[in-house]
Amino acid sequence: MTLVEEALTQTTDTKACEIGPGAAEATAKMFRELFPEAGKAVVIDDPRTRAVAGERVMELLGKAGLDVSEHVVNPDGSDFHATYAKVEEVREAIAAVAGAVPVAVGSGTLNDLTKRASDELGRRYMVVGTAASMDGYTAANAAITKDGMKQTMSCKAPLGCIVDSAVAAVAPKDMTASGYADLIAKIPAGADWMLADAIGSEAIHPLAWKLVQGPLRDTLSNPVGCASGDEREVRKLCEGLVMSGFAMQAMDSSRPASGTEHQISHYWDMEDLSVGGHPVSHGFKVGIGTLASTAALEFMLEHDLSKMDVEEKVAAWCPSFEDVKATFPSVFPGRPAHVRRAELEYAKKFPTKDALRRELSAIRDSWGELSAKIRGQLMPFAEVKECLKKVGAPTEPEEIGVTRARFRETFVGVPYMRARYFGADLAQRVGLMPALIDRLFGVGGIWEVK
């Protein structure tokens, strides 16, 4: 049994998957197997994905005897984002064809728009992926901007997923680099999960861990090949990204694929981070976050927490959530949306002193074994940076329009932005956050703020 086949035995939503060169040719066959009673299909694409795969997909579905219609998003070829207005547009286009099964042809944005629109209509859909650009193909959620905020909206993953690696191999290089950066993030995300497991916050799910971490090092081993469009390497990247989505389905959580680095990205999502009027890709934001998360975890490993004075740390802890809440306007200056989110999220994980005592005792008592596991999990900072460079992804915050002062502000605020436990929380709870901030952004730091 292949890893894909094993994953499909545990996924909640996706029941068929095909990845490989020419995989798009299997679209009609998969459609008929998954939707045997359907007589209509509506293809959702854009001018670029229509040219590389959409026209062929429509031809294949038509030859299979289906009544095929199409909705082209932004037919003028202009850039568009995954906004809720676009979800409504796609939803109306799907609803206009009674009984039609939606087929998304594209990558992150088109898939998310179709995923959410289909879910709101109570219809299942399938996707034909055209780039190795992110891990959301098979995730049971969609990243949609609504009310000025990037939101992760729950919705069913595709019933069927096809990724044509020959098409993905000739996709724009920055899309492949973005997908690679999204996948390398799973390394420090795994270390964050180890910490959460150690304190009893979120236990490691064996299959989800295997799906993501099992093939990860091999998948990431040839960034130059990915950058050059080597079909075999891009196929491995596609598989790794799809596996990440399957792991999230198996666990019904984004925990297997998301750590501190993704929270940094989400923070910038709320600020509509862009360069030259163009939004920065998810993977590029995550890649910069991965460097920060890796550096932070390496910093924590320099400290022998097995000798930690737990009672001293507990005594120094802020006495109440209300006291922490009072600091949010200064932590997030001029960002009321961030303050509101922090008030909601951090309240869920703010520990009482008794809870903190239990957490820190667990860390202290397991640190010898735990720190060794984290060392084995991490890829050294310098190696992560070199891999990102080789694949063509940004390695400095300025490359994605983030000043070092803004990066510092982001890192300080990240622990408050989600209820999930991360490595940054450990630094904060053992009183090492000021020293960590200094290591990253102080005089002589990695990203010295001048």
SVG drawing of the C-alpha trace seen along z (x, -y; Angstrom):
<svg xmlns="http://www.w3.org/2000/svg" viewBox="-31 -53 58 55">
<polyline fill="none" stroke="black" stroke-width="0.4" points="0.0,0.0 1.4,-3.4 1.4,-6.3 -1.3,-8.0 -3.4,-4.8 -2.9,-4.6 -3.9,-8.3 -7.1,-7.7 -8.2,-5.1 -8.2,-7.7 -9.3,-10.9 -12.7,-12.3 -13.4,-14.0 -11.1,-13.0 -11.6,-9.6 -9.5,-9.6 -6.2,-11.1 -3.9,-11.0 -0.5,-12.7 1.9,-12.4 2.8,-13.6 -0.4,-13.6 -2.6,-13.0 -5.1,-15.5 -6.0,-12.9 -7.7,-10.9 -10.2,-13.7 -13.2,-12.2 -12.5,-8.7 -12.2,-10.0 -15.3,-12.2 -17.4,-9.2 -16.2,-7.1 -16.9,-9.7 -20.1,-11.2 -21.7,-8.3 -25.2,-9.9 -24.0,-13.4 -24.7,-14.6 -23.3,-18.1 -19.9,-19.6 -19.0,-23.3 -15.3,-24.1 -13.9,-27.0 -10.7,-28.4 -9.0,-31.6 -7.4,-32.6 -4.0,-31.2 -5.2,-27.9 -7.7,-27.6 -4.8,-27.6 -2.6,-25.1 -5.3,-22.6 -8.9,-23.9 -9.6,-23.5 -8.3,-20.0 -10.3,-19.1 -13.5,-20.5 -12.7,-18.4 -12.3,-15.2 -15.4,-15.8 -17.4,-16.5 -16.1,-13.3 -17.3,-11.4 -20.8,-12.5 -21.2,-15.3 -22.9,-18.6 -19.9,-21.0 -20.1,-24.7 -17.4,-27.0 -16.9,-30.0 -13.7,-32.0 -12.7,-34.1 -11.4,-37.5 -11.5,-36.8 -9.4,-40.0 -6.4,-38.2 -6.0,-40.6 -4.9,-39.5 -7.5,-38.5 -7.5,-37.3 -9.5,-34.8 -12.1,-37.3 -15.5,-36.5 -16.9,-38.6 -15.2,-36.1 -16.6,-33.2 -20.1,-34.7 -19.3,-35.1 -18.2,-31.5 -21.1,-30.2 -23.6,-32.0 -22.0,-30.5 -22.2,-27.0 -25.8,-27.5 -26.8,-28.6 -26.2,-25.1 -28.6,-22.9 -27.1,-19.6 -23.6,-20.4 -20.5,-19.1 -17.8,-21.9 -14.4,-21.1 -11.7,-23.6 -8.7,-23.9 -6.0,-25.9 -4.0,-26.1 -4.5,-27.9 -6.9,-30.7 -9.2,-29.0 -9.3,-25.9 -10.2,-27.8 -12.9,-29.8 -14.5,-26.7 -14.1,-24.7 -15.9,-27.3 -18.6,-28.1 -19.3,-24.4 -19.5,-23.8 -22.0,-26.6 -24.2,-25.0 -23.9,-21.6 -22.2,-20.2 -19.0,-18.1 -16.4,-19.0 -13.1,-17.9 -9.9,-19.8 -7.3,-19.5 -4.2,-21.2 -1.8,-23.1 1.0,-24.1 3.0,-22.9 2.3,-26.2 0.7,-25.4 -0.6,-22.5 -4.3,-23.5 -5.5,-21.3 -6.7,-18.6 -7.2,-20.7 -10.7,-20.8 -10.6,-24.6 -10.2,-27.7 -8.3,-30.9 -10.7,-33.7 -10.5,-37.4 -13.8,-38.6 -14.6,-41.9 -11.0,-43.0 -9.5,-39.9 -8.0,-36.7 -10.0,-33.9 -9.6,-30.2 -13.1,-28.9 -14.0,-25.3 -15.4,-23.5 -15.1,-20.0 -12.0,-19.1 -12.4,-17.9 -13.9,-14.5 -11.3,-13.9 -7.9,-15.5 -5.7,-15.4 -2.3,-17.2 -0.6,-17.0 3.1,-17.2 4.0,-17.9 1.8,-21.0 3.1,-22.0 6.7,-21.6 6.3,-24.4 4.3,-26.6 5.9,-30.0 9.0,-29.4 7.8,-31.6 4.8,-29.2 7.0,-26.2 9.3,-28.2 6.3,-29.1 5.1,-25.5 8.6,-24.4 8.7,-27.1 5.3,-26.0 6.6,-22.4 9.9,-23.2 7.8,-24.9 6.6,-21.5 10.1,-20.9 9.8,-23.5 6.1,-23.0 6.8,-19.3 9.1,-20.6 6.3,-22.9 4.0,-19.9 6.5,-17.9 6.4,-20.7 2.6,-20.8 2.5,-17.0 4.9,-17.1 2.7,-19.5 -0.5,-17.5 -1.9,-20.2 -2.2,-18.4 -1.1,-14.8 0.9,-13.7 -1.4,-11.7 0.8,-8.9 -0.7,-8.7 -0.8,-12.4 2.8,-12.6 3.8,-9.8 2.0,-11.4 3.8,-14.8 7.1,-14.0 7.7,-10.5 8.6,-11.7 9.5,-15.2 13.4,-15.2 13.5,-13.4 10.9,-15.7 13.0,-18.7 16.3,-17.2 16.6,-18.9 15.6,-22.5 17.6,-23.2 15.7,-20.5 12.4,-22.0 13.5,-25.4 14.6,-24.1 11.3,-22.4 12.6,-18.8 9.3,-16.9 10.3,-14.1 11.3,-16.6 8.2,-18.7 6.1,-15.6 7.6,-14.7 6.8,-18.3 3.2,-17.9 2.9,-14.7 4.3,-16.2 1.9,-19.1 -1.1,-16.9 0.0,-14.6 -0.1,-17.6 -3.7,-18.2 -4.5,-14.5 -2.8,-14.7 -5.0,-17.7 -8.1,-15.7 -7.1,-12.6 -6.7,-14.7 -9.4,-17.2 -6.9,-19.9 -4.1,-22.0 -1.7,-21.0 0.3,-18.6 1.1,-21.4 1.2,-24.6 3.4,-26.1 4.8,-29.4 5.8,-30.1 2.2,-30.0 1.1,-32.3 3.6,-34.8 2.1,-34.5 -1.4,-34.8 -0.4,-38.0 0.7,-39.5 -2.4,-38.2 -4.4,-40.5 -2.3,-43.4 -2.8,-42.5 1.0,-42.3 2.0,-43.2 4.9,-44.3 4.4,-46.6 0.7,-46.2 0.8,-42.4 0.0,-40.2 2.9,-38.2 2.3,-34.4 1.4,-32.3 4.5,-30.2 6.9,-33.2 5.4,-34.6 5.7,-31.2 9.3,-30.8 10.4,-33.9 8.4,-32.7 10.2,-29.3 13.5,-31.0 12.3,-32.9 10.8,-29.8 13.9,-27.7 16.1,-30.3 13.8,-30.5 13.8,-26.8 17.6,-26.6 17.8,-29.4 15.6,-27.4 17.8,-24.3 20.7,-26.3 19.0,-26.3 19.0,-23.3 15.3,-23.4 15.8,-20.2 17.3,-22.5 14.6,-25.0 13.2,-26.4 9.5,-25.9 8.3,-27.8 10.5,-30.8 8.9,-30.9 5.4,-30.5 6.0,-33.3 7.1,-35.6 4.0,-34.8 1.4,-37.4 -1.4,-37.0 -4.4,-37.2 -5.5,-37.4 -6.9,-40.8 -3.4,-42.1 -2.1,-40.6 -5.1,-42.0 -4.3,-45.5 -1.0,-45.3 -2.5,-44.4 -2.9,-48.0 0.8,-48.5 1.7,-45.1 -0.4,-45.8 -0.2,-49.6 -2.8,-50.9 -4.1,-47.4 -7.5,-47.1 -8.3,-43.9 -5.2,-42.2 -6.2,-43.3 -9.7,-41.8 -8.2,-38.6 -5.7,-38.4 -8.4,-39.0 -10.4,-36.0 -7.5,-33.6 -5.1,-34.2 -7.9,-33.9 -8.2,-30.3 -4.6,-29.3 -3.6,-31.7 -2.6,-29.4 -3.4,-29.9 -0.4,-29.6 -1.4,-26.0 -1.7,-25.1 1.6,-26.8 3.2,-24.8 2.0,-21.5 3.2,-22.6 6.6,-23.6 7.1,-20.6 6.3,-18.4 8.9,-20.3 11.5,-20.1 11.0,-16.4 11.1,-15.4 13.6,-18.0 16.5,-15.6 14.7,-13.3 12.5,-16.0 15.4,-18.4 17.2,-15.5 14.1,-14.8 13.7,-18.4 17.4,-18.6 16.8,-15.6 13.7,-17.1 15.1,-20.5 17.1,-21.4 19.8,-23.9 19.0,-27.5 21.8,-28.0 20.6,-24.9 17.0,-26.1 18.1,-29.5 20.3,-27.9 17.5,-25.6 15.1,-28.6 17.8,-30.5 18.3,-27.6 14.6,-27.2 14.2,-30.9 12.3,-31.8 12.9,-35.0 15.3,-34.7 15.1,-38.2 12.0,-40.0 12.7,-43.1 12.2,-40.9 8.5,-40.5 8.0,-44.1 8.6,-43.7 11.0,-46.0 13.0,-44.5 11.2,-46.7 7.9,-45.3 9.2,-41.8 10.2,-42.3 6.8,-43.7 5.2,-40.7 7.2,-38.1 6.4,-39.8 2.7,-39.6 2.5,-36.1 2.1,-34.2 -1.2,-36.0 -2.8,-35.4 -3.9,-31.8 -5.0,-29.5 -2.6,-26.7 0.6,-26.1 3.9,-26.9 7.6,-27.2 7.2,-30.9 4.8,-30.2 7.5,-28.2 10.0,-31.0 7.4,-33.4 6.4,-31.1 10.0,-30.4 10.9,-34.1 13.2,-33.8 11.2,-35.9 13.2,-39.1 16.5,-37.3 15.0,-35.6 13.8,-38.9 17.3,-40.3 18.9,-37.3 16.7,-37.7 16.4,-41.5 18.9,-43.1 22.4,-44.4 24.3,-41.7 21.1,-39.7 20.0,-37.8 17.7,-40.6 19.2,-43.5 16.8,-46.5 18.9,-49.6"/>
</svg>
